[in-house]
Amino acid sequence: MAYPPSAPARGRGPAHRNAGEQTAAPTVVNLGGHEVELVRKRVKRVTLRVYPPDGRVRLTAPGSTPLRDLARLVTERSDWIERHRQRFFELHVGAAARYLPGETHYLRGTAYTLARHSDLAGASGARVRIRIAEDRIHVHARPDVERAALERAFDRFYRNELAADLVPLVADWERELGVRAGAVGIKRMSTRWGSCNPVAGRLWFNLELGKRRPALLECVVVHELAHLLVADHGPRFKALMTRHLPEWRALGKELEAWPLWARLPRTNG
């Protein structure tokens, strides 16, 4: 799965004039002992960024800036780069969410960087508002809000988003498979992405599916609805899945590559 860049930590170098060079595709170079994505474009300043969740470094610079100057800048900011990489690492796989600025959260397979706002300081109680804008997930809450209140707010946010996706998706696949679910619910499950009671027609979907990309949610929906026709995982079930969703095995492998216990997906490096 590809991870789009999230809002990074950034630093700026000295200003440089630029006579109209065009933007070039990023090239990977070694500068100051760091692997850096170098982007040449029509800008006046050199900008150094470190991206979560894996600490990728990108340097945007005018075409006229000598490479030796860029290498010197990266060398001078080496400690700054490593501090941010360490911070992103500490917020990464397996660690419980702390809902701090710069933390990475996923929705529908896309990474968003958390931004905190205290503009609800005058509100009563532990009210929390969460919204998505561009590459950030904005959390509006009192400065003294407790972590438990933030956790509950995020659970509500993911539950609402997942429910909005599930309703039309289940309806579409009910028509496709010629079945009807008796009830559909969302809950946390420690070992399963979904479950089906074929007798009652009750389907449950894991709250964590709100973080995965839509194709993976669809795979789980088809899987659970298919159990209304075939209760086990034998040859008839597999043939049914292949007929209606030929890529179901590949999607299943992708789903398991980001385990339920991991807050964020694994990355290379």
Number of C-alpha atoms within 10 A of each C-alpha: 12 8 14 13 16 22 20 20 17 16 14 14 16 10 14 14 13 16 11 12 13 12 15 12 11 15 12 14 13 12 20 17 11 16 13 22 19 22 20 20 20 19 20 15 17 21 18 24 21 25 21 28 29 16 21 18 22 21 25 21 26 24 22 15 16 10 13 11 12 20 18 13 19 23 16 12 16 15 11 15 23 14 12 20 21 13 16 20 15 14 22 23 18 15 13 13 17 12 18 14 14 24 22 25 21 20 19 18 20 18 24 26 25 22 18 18 15 14 12 16 15 9 11 8 9 16 15 19 14 17 10 13 8 10 16 18 23 19 24 19 23 20 12 9 15 11 13 11 15 22 15 12 18 17 16 14 16 20 20 15 16 23 18 11 16 21 11 11 16 19 13 13 18 17 10 11 15 12 16 15 18 12 11 15 15 18 14 16 15 10 10 11 21 21 19 20 16 18 9 11 17 18 21 20 25 22 22 24 25 24 21 19 16 17 14 21 26 19 19 21 22 22 21 25 25 25 20 22 15 16 16 12 12 9 10 13 17 17 13 18 18 13 11 14 15 13 12 21 14 11 18 13 11 14 20 10 13 17 15 20 13 14 20 22 18 15 13 4 6
